[in-house]
Amino acid sequence: MRKFCIYIPNQTDRLEMPSSVTLSMFVKMANYTILFLFSLIFLSSSHASVQDFCVADLIGPDSPAGYFCKNPAKVTVSDFVYSGLAKAGNTTNIIQAAVTPAFVAQFPGVNGLGLSLARLDLAPGGVIPFHTHPGASEVLIVLRGYITAGFVSSANSVYVKTLKKGDVMVFPQGLLHFQVNAAKIHAKAIVSFSSASPGLQILDFALFANDLPSSLVGKTTFLDPAQIKKLKGVLGGTG
């Protein structure tokens, strides 16, 4: 096969290429490569949602996939604004704390966006007991006071810190965690979740606020019957 040489300026070496390969062929190959890359970008982006939002139609049923979308013609700015976190929650209860949610059920504009909020109010001595959010990770931002917060990993490692105003702490999805007022003043925080419906299960309530037989509670917790009876009485459980 005949060959021709392409000389590179300022270099003594030369690159030999088959004469059958022309500059126009290189241009065509480059164009095909660019078209191929753009097609990959298009295919990957085509799976993304092309809908701006999906305001929850709270009249319909909720599901693991969220609520059905409200008719866009009926959507108003009020669907994207929620004022419920401006008011402190009622802390005159057994845990001396309150959680005011801004989940999809209260704030339909977050439906399908993968986020939600809540406000925590803790009176002196207040506590948010061990609990978990099966559907979301959580970020806590302290706005007032001091809060001792922590979580336990699946390896039973404990991560605890007393937070002050402006501090932020993250709680990974599904892990048991808690918040306790660490001072003698009212504490306030805002929490953000990575789901419009993060879910909630409080450990104490799961054990003592239902009709799970006390004998089974005793076997699984190693608590004595008198203590189980006391806790069930406090939290409203039976059995």
C-alpha distance (Angstrom), angle and dihedral (degrees) to the residues before:
residue distance angle dihedral
M1 . . .
R2 3.79 . .
K3 3.77 116.2 .
F4 3.78 134.6 -160.3
C5 3.79 129.9 -162.9
I6 3.78 130.9 -123.8
Y7 3.77 111.5 -154.5
I8 3.77 118.1 -146.9
P9 3.83 115.1 -147.9
N10 3.79 116.6 -110.3
Q11 3.77 91.9 9.4
T12 3.77 128.7 100.1
D13 3.77 94.9 -156.4
R14 3.75 119.8 86.1
L15 3.77 133.2 -153.6
E16 3.78 116.2 -132.3
M17 3.79 118.7 -151.4
P18 3.77 133.3 175.2
S19 3.79 111.3 -92.5
S20 3.79 89.1 -130.4
V21 3.84 88.8 70.9
T22 3.79 109.6 83.1
L23 3.78 134.9 -175.3
S24 3.81 91.0 -108.5
M25 3.78 89.8 57.3
F26 3.79 90.2 53.5
V27 3.80 90.2 51.4
K28 3.79 91.3 50.5
M29 3.81 91.6 49.1
A30 3.81 90.5 50.5
N31 3.81 90.9 50.2
Y32 3.79 91.4 50.3
T33 3.79 90.4 50.0
I34 3.81 91.8 51.9
L35 3.81 91.5 47.7
F36 3.80 89.9 49.8
L37 3.82 92.4 51.9
F38 3.81 92.2 48.3
S39 3.81 90.1 50.0
L40 3.80 89.9 54.7
I41 3.80 90.8 51.2
F42 3.79 91.1 48.4
L43 3.79 93.5 49.2
S44 3.80 93.2 49.1
S45 3.80 93.1 47.4
S46 3.79 93.3 45.3
H47 3.81 88.6 71.7
A48 3.81 91.3 58.7
S49 3.77 120.1 95.1
V50 3.79 114.8 -90.9
Q51 3.81 91.4 -167.9
D52 3.80 115.5 100.0
F53 3.80 95.3 -144.7
C54 3.78 144.2 -21.3
V55 3.79 109.1 -142.0
A56 3.78 107.8 -159.9
D57 3.78 118.1 -103.5
L58 3.79 95.5 -143.0
I59 3.80 91.4 -170.8
G60 3.80 89.4 71.3
P61 3.82 127.2 66.7
D62 3.79 124.4 -80.1
S63 3.80 118.9 -124.3
P64 3.81 139.2 174.3
A65 3.81 86.5 -89.9
G66 3.82 91.5 52.4
Y67 3.78 132.2 -114.8
F68 3.77 125.8 -37.6
C69 3.79 114.6 -97.0
K70 3.76 119.8 -92.9
N71 3.78 115.1 -120.1
P72 3.84 103.7 -87.5
A73 3.80 89.5 -135.8
K74 3.81 88.3 63.1
V75 3.81 96.8 46.1
T76 3.81 115.3 111.4
V77 3.79 134.9 -179.8
S78 3.81 88.2 -99.4
D79 3.79 88.4 71.1
F80 3.82 88.9 64.8
V81 3.83 97.1 45.1
Y82 3.81 127.5 72.0
S83 3.81 124.9 179.7
G84 3.79 98.9 178.8
L85 3.80 95.0 103.4
A86 3.81 92.9 62.5
K87 3.80 92.9 77.9
A88 3.81 123.7 69.3
G89 3.78 116.4 -116.4
N90 3.80 124.0 -118.2
T91 3.81 109.3 -92.0
T92 3.82 97.1 -179.7
N93 3.80 94.3 110.1
I94 3.77 140.3 94.5
I95 3.82 94.3 -77.6
Q96 3.82 93.9 39.5
A97 3.77 88.9 -134.2
A98 3.78 140.3 96.3
V99 3.78 135.9 -152.2
T100 3.80 116.8 -156.7
P101 3.81 108.5 -166.3
A102 3.78 129.8 -150.2
F103 3.78 94.5 -170.9
V104 3.77 124.5 143.5
A105 3.82 91.8 -83.2
Q106 3.82 89.8 60.7
F107 3.80 98.9 27.2
P108 3.83 109.0 36.5
G109 3.79 93.6 -178.7
V110 3.83 91.8 74.6
N111 3.79 92.4 62.1
G112 3.79 110.0 127.4
L113 3.81 94.1 3.0
G114 3.80 97.0 100.7
L115 3.81 96.5 -124.4
S116 3.80 143.4 87.5
L117 3.79 140.3 161.7
A118 3.79 142.8 -137.9
R119 3.79 138.5 -173.6
L120 3.80 122.6 -129.7
D121 3.79 121.8 -154.9
L122 3.79 118.8 -176.2
A123 3.79 122.3 -176.6
P124 3.82 117.6 -153.4
G125 3.80 104.7 -64.6
G126 3.81 90.8 18.0
V127 3.78 122.0 146.4
I128 3.77 138.9 -175.1
P129 3.84 98.3 -148.8
F130 3.78 125.3 -135.7
H131 3.78 107.1 -60.9
T132 3.78 141.9 150.1
H133 3.79 138.0 -141.5
P134 3.82 106.6 -144.2
G135 3.80 93.4 -167.7
A136 3.80 106.3 42.4
S137 3.77 151.2 30.7
E138 3.80 116.1 -121.7
V139 3.81 135.6 -139.5
L140 3.82 118.3 -162.9
I141 3.82 123.6 -158.9
V142 3.81 117.4 -170.2
L143 3.80 112.7 -138.6
R144 3.81 100.0 172.7
G145 3.78 138.6 11.1
Y146 3.79 128.4 -5.3
I147 3.79 126.2 -55.6
T148 3.79 126.8 -171.6
A149 3.77 105.6 -148.6
G150 3.77 134.5 173.2
F151 3.77 148.8 151.0
V152 3.79 138.2 -149.1
S153 3.79 120.4 -129.7
S154 3.80 124.6 -138.4
A155 3.83 85.8 -101.6
N156 3.84 88.4 57.8
S157 3.79 92.7 -111.1
V158 3.81 111.4 149.9
Y159 3.82 123.4 -139.3
V160 3.82 113.2 -170.4
K161 3.79 132.8 164.1
T162 3.79 137.1 163.4
L163 3.79 106.9 -125.0
K164 3.79 128.6 -155.5
K165 3.79 132.7 -161.3
G166 3.78 110.3 -52.8
D167 3.81 95.5 19.4
V168 3.79 119.2 127.9
M169 3.81 128.6 -155.9
V170 3.80 130.8 -177.5
F171 3.81 125.9 -145.7
P172 3.83 114.8 -160.8
Q173 3.79 118.5 -126.9
G174 3.78 117.5 -80.2
L175 3.82 97.7 5.4
L176 3.79 122.5 127.2
H177 3.80 111.7 -107.3
F178 3.80 141.5 161.4
Q179 3.81 144.9 -167.3
V180 3.81 126.6 -145.7
N181 3.80 129.3 -175.1
A182 3.81 103.3 -114.8
A183 3.81 98.3 -169.3
K184 3.78 141.8 47.9
I185 3.79 94.1 -104.6
H186 3.77 132.8 76.7
A187 3.80 113.0 -81.6
K188 3.79 125.7 -151.9
A189 3.78 132.8 -172.0
I190 3.78 141.3 167.0
V191 3.79 119.2 -138.4
S192 3.79 127.7 -162.2
F193 3.80 125.2 -157.2
S194 3.80 132.0 -157.7
S195 3.81 91.7 -130.6
A196 3.79 137.1 53.8
S197 3.84 86.8 -131.1
P198 3.82 107.8 31.1
G199 3.80 95.2 170.5
L200 3.79 125.0 -139.7
Q201 3.80 136.0 -133.3
I202 3.81 119.9 174.6
L203 3.80 111.8 -153.7
D204 3.82 96.5 -144.2
F205 3.79 92.1 50.0
A206 3.80 91.9 46.5
L207 3.80 89.7 56.7
F208 3.79 104.1 34.7
A209 3.82 110.3 18.0
N210 3.80 98.8 68.3
D211 3.80 140.6 52.6
L212 3.81 97.4 -86.2
P213 3.84 103.8 141.4
S214 3.78 112.6 -101.6
S215 3.80 90.4 -130.0
L216 3.80 90.5 61.4
V217 3.80 91.7 44.8
G218 3.79 88.4 53.0
K219 3.79 93.7 49.8
T220 3.80 93.5 48.8
T221 3.81 98.1 41.6
F222 3.86 102.8 29.6
L223 3.81 89.1 -130.6
D224 3.78 119.9 145.1
P225 3.84 118.3 -110.5
A226 3.82 93.8 -111.1
Q227 3.80 92.5 56.4
I228 3.81 91.7 46.0
K229 3.80 90.9 50.6
K230 3.80 90.5 49.9
L231 3.80 93.4 50.3
K232 3.79 92.5 46.1
G233 3.78 89.0 51.4
V234 3.79 92.4 51.1
L235 3.81 95.3 46.0
G236 3.80 98.3 37.2
G237 3.79 100.0 -108.2
T238 3.78 126.9 149.1
G239 3.78 136.7 -163.2
